[in-house]
Amino acid sequence: MASRLVQGQEGETGGRLADPSISYPIIPAGEQTVWADVSPLIASACNDLQDGQLIHGENFSLFAAMSALEIMDPKMDAGVEKCGYYSIEEAIENNVAPVPLSLNPTLDVQRVIDVIDHLFSCEATWYKGHTLAQTVFSCIYLLRIERTSSHALLHSYCRIMRATCNAVISVVSDSRTHEPLWLQIGAFMAAYRDLCGCQLRLRDCKLRLGRELMVSVVAISLGDLVTGARQEVLRAAIWPDAIPLLVIGVHWEVVEEDLFTMAYGLPLKGEGDEKCLSILNSVEETISRQLRACKAQSLKKKQLEDIEPLQSNPDLEEGYCRALLCRLRFRKHYYLVLTSMKKPQGKGLELARKHVASCLSELTHITKSQEFLRALSYGFHQDDIQSSTTASGCRPIGFDASLNNRFSAPTPPRATHILSWKEAVSYFQKLLSDLDFVCSLNTDLVLDDVFCFIVQFQKPQPDLVARAHLQVVH
């Protein structure tokens, strides 16, 4: 709706309506969006409401009420103020995400690598608890992936990036490790009780469940209490940050991971995504041929006549080919890690460990490419080279986090700090080590050995993605 409730004119009920003396910008309509002015309707509804009355739909809940109360309050609603563009179409019209990224072939390749690196940093930031809309899908190329079809390299990477997001959301949703602790405890205890037909008693066992949670469970006797309480809380749709569980001796500390799987209507699935690996393999093979042509010095001229170079500067061809190949191969092997670990009964764990090793190897090559990229970087550099989100230190094009502000429920405006490129590399090295440790567990262990394994697993403080895989696999 185009009308805005802002700081200004007071309504009879205390609500604040748009000031008629101020000319507000018109939000442009999109392909599937038409804006209508509902100010008269809202004003009429406010005048008719009495104290204590509320208009709501059938699916109204306490969570919705907590969100709705802060709509249009600049201190609480991240989408109230204009920063950036109102729509993706407006950003595209202003050439924020051009395709190709540059008419200069060399600069085009450099900018694609910058986009890949920034997406890499955004993905690590997402895994650390920020929303998908404000991190990975701040990339306009992902939001309008069909625009990249003419750019084989960018298109193949965006395809597998979207498929990776789907795979991660799937495993986290299946594991429920992003849910509040009180739901996980109930589900875990109820499942164990149903499996064993008895009450659960653990002593001095520390488990890591959910959102960075250190759970100390001491001499727990659990019957129907947790299961019944969980059902009642779900039925009432009450989602507090903390529910006292002292009755069963549980203590925890919380980090925000509740919103990890919320997609906010983002285009997470598309026709042909199941072919993302074959598309990426085709691009990888093309660049591999270009690299082989560069390395064959004696046949260089003859081979380059048959193979179109990646960019226009022969002296930089090998360096750019290597920088791209290690990034494409990392993305391919990481996606295969995720798909292998989803196979039932642990059948893909051995294969997943091989792909983990390949990922770690490619990360080493990615790190080595930084010197080459930084020496030859083009464009505007980020303010602090140490906190830059790309290996080259240049600002990536094609990103605008403010575009998705209006997709989410009203929340206090907060800056999403994207991890630096170096921090992202370190994060993925640790994540892959945690996933490798998950794959190393024998699925035939008895319960006591499983608990000992979990104690060892939680010592390096694994993040949500690794914990989710442990929950699903075992």
Secondary structure as GFF3:
##gff-version 3
##sequence-region A 1 474
A	DSSP	beta_strand	9	10	.	.	.	ID=ss1
A	DSSP	beta_strand	16	17	.	.	.	ID=ss2
A	DSSP	alpha_helix	39	48	.	.	.	ID=ss3
A	DSSP	alpha_helix	62	68	.	.	.	ID=ss4
A	DSSP	alpha_helix	88	93	.	.	.	ID=ss5
A	DSSP	alpha_helix	105	127	.	.	.	ID=ss6
A	DSSP	three_ten_helix	136	138	.	.	.	ID=ss7
A	DSSP	alpha_helix	140	143	.	.	.	ID=ss8
A	DSSP	three_ten_helix	145	148	.	.	.	ID=ss9
A	DSSP	alpha_helix	152	175	.	.	.	ID=ss10
A	DSSP	alpha_helix	181	196	.	.	.	ID=ss11
A	DSSP	beta_strand	205	208	.	.	.	ID=ss12
A	DSSP	beta_strand	214	217	.	.	.	ID=ss13
A	DSSP	alpha_helix	225	236	.	.	.	ID=ss14
A	DSSP	three_ten_helix	246	248	.	.	.	ID=ss15
A	DSSP	three_ten_helix	273	275	.	.	.	ID=ss16
A	DSSP	alpha_helix	276	295	.	.	.	ID=ss17
A	DSSP	three_ten_helix	297	299	.	.	.	ID=ss18
A	DSSP	alpha_helix	300	306	.	.	.	ID=ss19
A	DSSP	alpha_helix	314	341	.	.	.	ID=ss20
A	DSSP	three_ten_helix	344	346	.	.	.	ID=ss21
A	DSSP	alpha_helix	349	375	.	.	.	ID=ss22
A	DSSP	three_ten_helix	385	387	.	.	.	ID=ss23
A	DSSP	three_ten_helix	401	407	.	.	.	ID=ss24
A	DSSP	alpha_helix	421	439	.	.	.	ID=ss25
A	DSSP	alpha_helix	447	458	.	.	.	ID=ss26
A	DSSP	alpha_helix	464	473	.	.	.	ID=ss27
###
